[in-house]
Amino acid sequence: MWRRTKDEARRRVEQDIDDELSFHFASSAEELQRDGMPPERARAVVRQRFGPLERHRNRLIGLGLRRRAGDRRRAAMEVLAISLRSVIRGVVRSPGFTVGVVGILTLGLGVNAVTYGLVDRLVLSGPAGIEAADQLRRVVLHRKNRSGAEVAITDLGYLDYRDLLDATQLAGAAGESSAPLLFGSGETAERVQALMVTANYFDLLGVSPAVGRFFTADESERQGARVAVLSYSFWQRRFGADPAVLGQVLQIEANRYTIVGIAPRHFSGTAVRRVDLFLPLEAAADEQVSGPWRTSRNFSWLGAVVRLRPGVTDTAAASEATALYGQGHDGVTGSDPTARIELAPLNAVRGAAASGELGVAALVGGVALIVLLIAFANVANLFLARALRRHDQVAVRLALGGGRLRLMAEQA
């Protein structure tokens, strides 16, 4: 459209220049003929006086195009100035109308800005604070349930996670499991969201502590003094971001944990969720998980995340992980010999591995879009109602030859 308009403008300029040159050429020749010069001789003299006609024509066309562009810019600036003056007058005359329009747009755009941030984390960018997240994969197990139908689950047994540590196609594997726990005692007690993670969890994700340190493998397995890492938001909310919190002892359920570090800002693990505390998985699971989770192949409760080695494909790594799973479950009663492992992105949005977060993102995005459309419709109705009050005034101006663009600017 823009290209067609530009070509049409050039044709108009060329036509005007050609008409102008033809007129001057013919007028000069007629003047010489009135002085008694023969027509052919008169045209030859005029051509000699004009010089290289094509060069003059191109220069004049260039000047005409620049002048036309300048006229358009001046017209646009004039319309802009008229619009600004009209807006200022409108604000002074009808402050209530202006406040209503700004309020409606602020509500609609504000809701969409917040929603975009949520959808971005749920679907587009994935969890925050993770290094090279494109190389991380969530382990999804496809197996048959008791009715024979295939299901996709993200829970593995602890021994299945340990098998993944032997995979040559993987740079590492870590386990995680969330649990709501009671923090504190008495009137100040509150329910917090804890994420029990293996000691290599933070190193695998490439995360560094904001304050202090993370727990070690020895602290994760050792029975006795327990340690905890606070999330950044929980540290700010409950402890006022006091760096002296390190070394303090927390009452969590029936156990006491010593704070050793603070996780980085916005980091909440491999999923978009609220996390208040990070606890060593093996030590915390002894108290929080009931059942033979250390020894049973049929006790599934642990989520696993892995990092691919450079150059390794998802298919190759998943094949090795499936083989390791099959070896571990060989001869185990209740195991599915056809079970296979899929390695899905952290923010998987398609297939059986897609998380429920996608549905939440779609629902929230749809609601936000409806809110935005309602806001625009309300603003349009306000302007339409005001324009109807000026119908007679606009009709008179159009009848007097007023330009539509200028009238639109004045009605802004």
C-alpha positions as CSV (number, residue, x, y, z in Angstrom):
1,M,0.0,0.0,0.0
2,W,2.8,2.4,1.0
3,R,4.7,1.5,-2.2
4,R,1.7,2.1,-4.4
5,T,1.0,5.5,-2.9
6,K,4.7,6.5,-3.4
7,D,4.6,5.4,-7.1
8,E,1.4,7.3,-7.6
9,A,2.9,10.5,-6.1
10,R,5.9,10.2,-8.4
11,R,3.7,9.8,-11.4
12,R,1.8,12.9,-10.5
13,V,5.0,14.9,-10.0
14,E,6.3,13.7,-13.4
15,Q,3.1,14.6,-15.1
16,D,3.1,18.1,-13.6
17,I,6.8,18.6,-14.6
18,D,6.1,17.3,-18.2
19,D,3.1,19.6,-18.5
20,E,5.1,22.6,-17.2
21,L,8.0,22.0,-19.5
22,S,5.8,21.5,-22.5
23,F,4.0,24.7,-21.8
24,H,7.2,26.8,-21.5
25,F,8.7,25.1,-24.6
26,A,5.5,25.9,-26.6
27,S,5.3,29.5,-25.3
28,S,8.9,30.2,-26.1
29,A,8.5,28.8,-29.6
30,E,5.3,30.8,-30.3
31,E,7.1,34.0,-29.1
32,L,9.9,33.5,-31.6
33,Q,7.4,32.7,-34.4
34,R,5.6,36.0,-33.7
35,D,8.9,37.7,-34.3
36,G,9.0,36.2,-37.8
37,M,11.1,33.1,-37.2
38,P,10.0,29.9,-39.0
39,P,8.4,27.2,-36.8
40,E,11.2,24.6,-37.2
41,R,13.9,27.2,-36.6
42,A,12.0,28.5,-33.6
43,R,11.7,25.0,-32.0
44,A,15.4,24.4,-32.7
45,V,16.4,27.6,-31.0
46,V,14.2,26.9,-28.0
47,R,15.7,23.4,-27.6
48,Q,19.2,24.9,-27.7
49,R,18.3,27.5,-25.1
50,F,16.7,24.8,-22.8
51,G,19.9,22.7,-23.0
52,P,19.8,19.0,-21.9
53,L,16.1,18.6,-21.4
54,E,16.2,15.2,-19.7
55,R,18.7,16.3,-17.1
56,H,16.6,19.3,-16.2
57,R,13.5,17.2,-16.1
58,N,15.1,14.7,-13.6
59,R,16.3,17.6,-11.4
60,L,12.9,19.2,-11.4
61,I,11.2,15.9,-10.6
62,G,13.6,15.5,-7.6
63,L,12.8,19.0,-6.4
64,G,9.1,18.3,-6.8
65,L,9.3,15.1,-4.8
66,R,11.2,16.7,-2.0
67,R,8.7,19.6,-1.9
68,R,5.8,17.2,-1.9
69,A,7.4,15.3,1.0
70,G,8.0,18.5,2.9
71,D,4.4,19.5,2.4
72,R,3.2,16.2,3.8
73,R,5.5,16.6,6.8
74,R,4.2,20.1,7.4
75,A,0.6,18.9,7.0
76,A,1.3,16.1,9.5
77,M,2.8,18.4,12.0
78,E,-0.1,20.8,11.6
79,V,-2.5,18.0,12.2
80,L,-0.5,16.9,15.2
81,A,-0.5,20.4,16.6
82,I,-4.2,20.7,16.1
83,S,-4.7,17.3,17.8
84,L,-2.6,18.4,20.8
85,R,-4.4,21.7,21.2
86,S,-7.7,19.8,20.9
87,V,-6.6,17.3,23.5
88,I,-5.5,20.1,25.9
89,R,-8.8,21.9,25.4
90,G,-10.7,18.7,25.9
91,V,-8.9,18.0,29.2
92,V,-9.7,21.5,30.4
93,R,-13.3,21.4,29.3
94,S,-14.1,17.8,30.3
95,P,-11.8,16.5,33.0
96,G,-14.2,13.8,34.0
97,F,-14.2,12.4,30.5
98,T,-10.4,12.4,30.4
99,V,-10.2,10.7,33.8
100,G,-12.7,8.1,32.7
101,V,-10.8,7.3,29.5
102,V,-7.4,7.1,31.2
103,G,-8.8,5.0,34.0
104,I,-10.4,2.5,31.6
105,L,-7.2,2.2,29.5
106,T,-5.0,1.9,32.6
107,L,-7.1,-0.9,33.9
108,G,-7.1,-2.8,30.6
109,L,-3.4,-2.3,29.8
110,G,-2.3,-2.9,33.4
111,V,-4.1,-6.3,33.6
112,N,-2.6,-7.3,30.2
113,A,0.9,-6.2,31.3
114,V,0.8,-8.4,34.4
115,T,-0.8,-11.2,32.5
116,Y,1.9,-11.1,29.8
117,G,4.6,-11.5,32.5
118,L,2.8,-14.6,33.9
119,V,2.3,-16.2,30.4
120,D,5.9,-15.4,29.5
121,R,7.1,-17.4,32.5
122,L,4.6,-20.2,32.1
123,V,5.0,-20.8,28.4
124,L,7.7,-18.6,26.7
125,S,10.7,-18.0,28.9
126,G,10.2,-20.7,31.5
127,P,11.5,-20.6,35.1
128,A,13.7,-17.6,36.1
129,G,17.3,-17.6,37.3
130,I,18.4,-20.9,35.5
131,E,21.5,-21.1,33.4
132,A,21.2,-22.5,29.9
133,A,17.6,-23.7,30.5
134,D,17.3,-24.9,26.9
135,Q,19.6,-27.8,27.8
136,L,17.5,-28.9,30.8
137,R,14.8,-31.5,30.5
138,R,12.0,-32.7,32.8
139,V,11.8,-36.5,33.0
140,V,8.4,-37.9,32.0
141,L,7.6,-41.6,32.4
142,H,5.1,-43.2,30.0
143,R,3.7,-46.4,31.4
144,K,0.5,-48.4,31.5
145,N,-1.9,-48.1,34.5
146,R,-3.9,-51.0,35.9
147,S,-6.5,-50.6,33.3
148,G,-3.9,-51.0,30.5
149,A,-4.1,-47.3,29.3
150,E,-0.8,-45.4,28.9
151,V,-0.4,-42.5,31.2
152,A,2.4,-39.9,31.4
153,I,3.6,-39.0,34.9
154,T,6.5,-36.9,36.2
155,D,7.0,-38.9,39.4
156,L,9.8,-41.5,39.7
157,G,11.1,-43.6,42.4
158,Y,14.3,-42.5,44.3
159,L,16.2,-45.5,42.9
160,D,15.1,-44.5,39.3
161,Y,16.6,-41.0,39.9
162,R,19.8,-42.7,41.2
163,D,20.0,-44.7,37.9
164,L,19.9,-41.5,35.9
165,L,23.1,-40.4,37.5
166,D,24.9,-43.2,35.6
167,A,23.6,-42.1,32.2
168,T,26.5,-41.2,29.9
169,Q,24.4,-39.0,27.6
170,L,23.5,-36.7,30.5
171,A,25.7,-34.1,32.2
172,G,23.8,-34.6,35.4
173,A,20.4,-35.3,37.1
174,A,18.7,-33.9,40.2
175,G,15.6,-34.7,42.1
176,E,12.9,-32.4,43.7
177,S,9.7,-32.8,45.5
178,S,7.4,-30.1,47.0
179,A,5.7,-30.3,50.3
180,P,3.5,-27.9,52.4
181,L,5.0,-27.6,55.9
182,L,4.2,-25.9,59.1
183,F,6.8,-23.2,59.9
184,G,7.2,-21.7,63.4
185,S,5.1,-22.4,66.4
186,G,2.3,-20.8,68.3
187,E,0.5,-17.7,67.0
188,T,3.3,-16.9,64.5
189,A,3.2,-20.3,62.8
190,E,2.3,-20.4,59.1
191,R,2.0,-22.9,56.3
192,V,5.0,-22.6,53.9
193,Q,5.8,-24.2,50.6
194,A,9.0,-26.2,50.9
195,L,10.9,-27.8,48.0
196,M,13.0,-30.8,48.9
197,V,15.9,-31.0,46.5
198,T,19.0,-33.2,46.1
199,A,22.4,-31.6,47.0
200,N,23.4,-31.3,43.3
201,Y,20.2,-29.5,42.4
202,F,21.6,-25.9,42.4
203,D,24.8,-26.8,40.6
204,L,22.8,-28.6,37.9
205,L,20.7,-25.5,37.3
206,G,23.7,-23.2,37.4
207,V,22.3,-21.2,40.4
208,S,24.5,-19.2,42.8
209,P,23.2,-18.1,46.3
210,A,22.4,-14.5,46.9
211,V,23.6,-14.7,50.5
212,G,25.5,-17.5,52.2
213,R,25.8,-20.9,50.6
214,F,23.8,-24.0,49.5
215,F,23.8,-27.3,51.4
216,T,26.4,-30.0,50.6
217,A,25.9,-33.7,49.9
218,D,27.1,-34.6,53.4
219,E,24.4,-32.3,54.9
220,S,21.8,-33.8,52.7
221,E,22.4,-37.3,53.8
222,R,23.5,-36.7,57.4
223,Q,21.1,-37.5,60.2
224,G,21.4,-34.8,62.9
225,A,21.8,-31.1,62.4
226,R,19.5,-30.1,59.5
227,V,20.1,-27.1,57.2
228,A,17.7,-24.9,55.0
229,V,18.0,-22.4,52.2
230,L,15.4,-19.6,52.2
231,S,13.9,-18.3,49.0
232,Y,14.6,-14.6,48.3
233,S,10.9,-13.5,48.6
234,F,10.4,-15.4,51.9
235,W,13.7,-13.9,53.3
236,Q,12.3,-10.4,52.5
237,R,8.8,-11.1,53.8
238,R,9.6,-12.9,57.0
239,F,13.1,-11.6,57.9
240,G,13.1,-8.2,56.3
241,A,16.1,-9.2,54.1
242,D,18.4,-9.2,57.1
243,P,21.8,-10.8,56.1
244,A,22.3,-11.7,59.8
245,V,19.6,-14.4,59.4
246,L,22.4,-16.9,58.5
247,G,22.9,-19.3,61.4
248,Q,19.4,-18.8,62.8
249,V,17.4,-21.9,63.7
250,L,14.0,-22.5,62.2
251,Q,11.2,-24.6,63.6
252,I,9.7,-26.6,60.7
253,E,7.1,-29.2,61.7
254,A,8.8,-31.1,64.6
255,N,12.4,-30.5,63.4
256,R,14.8,-27.6,63.7
257,Y,16.7,-26.4,60.6
258,T,19.7,-24.0,60.5
259,I,19.6,-21.3,57.8
260,V,22.8,-21.5,55.6
261,G,21.9,-19.5,52.6
262,I,19.5,-17.4,50.5
263,A,18.4,-18.4,47.0
264,P,18.7,-15.7,44.3
265,R,15.9,-13.3,43.5
266,H,13.0,-14.8,41.5
267,F,14.4,-18.3,41.7
268,S,11.7,-20.9,42.5
269,G,13.1,-24.1,41.0
270,T,12.2,-25.6,37.7
271,A,8.5,-24.7,37.8
272,V,6.5,-21.5,38.1
273,R,5.3,-21.8,41.7
274,R,5.8,-20.3,45.1
275,V,8.7,-21.7,47.1
276,D,9.5,-20.5,50.6
277,L,12.2,-23.0,51.6
278,F,14.7,-25.3,50.0
279,L,15.4,-28.4,52.1
280,P,17.9,-31.3,51.6
281,L,15.8,-34.0,50.0
282,E,17.2,-37.1,51.7
283,A,17.3,-35.7,55.2
284,A,13.8,-34.0,54.9
285,A,12.2,-37.0,53.2
286,D,12.9,-39.3,56.1
287,E,10.5,-37.1,58.1
288,Q,8.0,-36.0,55.4
289,V,7.6,-39.1,53.2
290,S,6.0,-42.1,54.6
291,G,6.9,-45.4,53.0
292,P,9.9,-47.3,51.7
293,W,11.0,-44.5,49.4
294,R,14.7,-45.4,49.6
295,T,14.4,-49.1,48.6
296,S,11.1,-49.6,46.7
297,R,11.0,-49.4,42.9
298,N,7.2,-49.0,43.0
299,F,7.2,-46.0,45.3
300,S,7.0,-43.0,42.9
301,W,7.1,-39.6,44.5
302,L,10.1,-37.7,43.1
303,G,10.4,-35.4,40.1
304,A,13.6,-35.5,38.2
305,V,15.4,-32.9,36.0
306,V,18.4,-33.6,33.8
307,R,20.9,-31.6,31.7
308,L,21.9,-32.9,28.3
309,R,25.6,-33.1,27.4
310,P,26.6,-30.8,24.5
311,G,25.7,-32.3,21.1
312,V,23.4,-35.0,22.6
313,T,19.9,-35.2,21.2
314,D,16.7,-35.7,23.2
315,T,16.1,-39.0,21.5
316,A,19.5,-40.5,22.3
317,A,19.4,-39.4,25.9
318,A,15.8,-40.7,26.4
319,S,16.8,-44.0,24.9
320,E,19.6,-44.5,27.4
321,A,17.4,-43.3,30.2
322,T,14.7,-45.8,29.2
323,A,17.2,-48.6,29.1
324,L,18.4,-47.8,32.6
325,Y,14.8,-47.7,33.8
326,G,14.1,-51.1,32.3
327,Q,17.2,-52.6,33.8
328,G,16.3,-51.3,37.3
329,H,12.7,-52.6,37.0
330,D,13.6,-56.0,35.4
331,G,11.8,-58.6,37.4
332,V,10.1,-56.2,39.7
333,T,6.5,-57.1,40.5
334,G,4.1,-54.5,39.2
335,S,6.5,-52.9,36.8
336,D,5.6,-52.2,33.2
337,P,8.1,-53.7,30.8
338,T,7.0,-51.4,28.0
339,A,7.5,-48.2,30.0
340,R,9.6,-45.5,28.3
341,I,11.1,-42.2,29.4
342,E,10.6,-39.0,27.5
343,L,12.7,-35.9,28.1
344,A,10.5,-32.8,27.9
345,P,11.5,-29.1,28.1
346,L,10.9,-27.4,31.5
347,N,8.0,-25.4,30.0
348,A,6.6,-28.2,27.8
349,V,3.5,-26.9,26.0
350,R,2.6,-29.8,23.7
351,G,2.0,-33.6,24.0
352,A,1.5,-35.8,26.9
353,A,4.3,-34.0,28.9
354,A,2.5,-30.7,28.8
355,S,1.9,-29.4,32.3
356,G,-1.3,-28.0,33.6
357,E,0.4,-24.6,33.6
358,L,-0.4,-24.3,29.9
359,G,-4.1,-24.5,30.6
360,V,-3.7,-21.8,33.3
361,A,-1.8,-19.6,30.9
362,A,-4.4,-20.0,28.2
363,L,-7.2,-19.2,30.6
364,V,-5.5,-16.2,32.1
365,G,-4.5,-14.9,28.7
366,G,-8.1,-15.3,27.4
367,V,-9.5,-13.4,30.4
368,A,-7.0,-10.6,30.0
369,L,-7.8,-10.3,26.3
370,I,-11.5,-10.0,27.1
371,V,-10.8,-7.3,29.7
372,L,-8.7,-5.4,27.1
373,L,-11.5,-5.7,24.5
374,I,-14.0,-4.5,27.0
375,A,-11.8,-1.5,27.9
376,F,-11.4,-0.5,24.2
377,A,-15.1,-0.9,23.6
378,N,-15.9,1.3,26.6
379,V,-13.5,4.0,25.4
380,A,-14.9,3.8,21.9
381,N,-18.4,4.2,23.3
382,L,-17.3,7.3,25.2
383,F,-15.8,8.9,22.1
384,L,-18.9,8.0,20.0
385,A,-21.2,9.6,22.6
386,R,-19.2,12.8,22.6
387,A,-19.0,12.8,18.7
388,L,-22.8,12.5,18.5
389,R,-23.1,15.7,20.5
390,R,-21.0,17.5,17.9
391,H,-22.8,16.1,14.9
392,D,-24.3,19.4,13.8
393,Q,-21.0,21.2,14.2
394,V,-19.1,18.6,12.1
395,A,-21.8,18.7,9.4
396,V,-21.5,22.4,9.0
397,R,-17.7,22.3,8.7
398,L,-17.9,19.6,6.1
399,A,-20.4,21.6,4.2
400,L,-18.0,24.6,4.2
401,G,-15.2,22.5,2.8
402,G,-13.3,21.4,5.9
403,G,-10.9,18.5,5.4
404,R,-11.8,15.2,7.0
405,L,-8.3,14.7,8.5
406,R,-8.3,18.2,10.1
407,L,-11.8,17.6,11.4
408,M,-10.8,14.3,12.9
409,A,-7.8,16.0,14.6
410,E,-10.0,18.7,16.0
411,Q,-12.4,16.1,17.4
412,A,-9.6,14.2,19.3
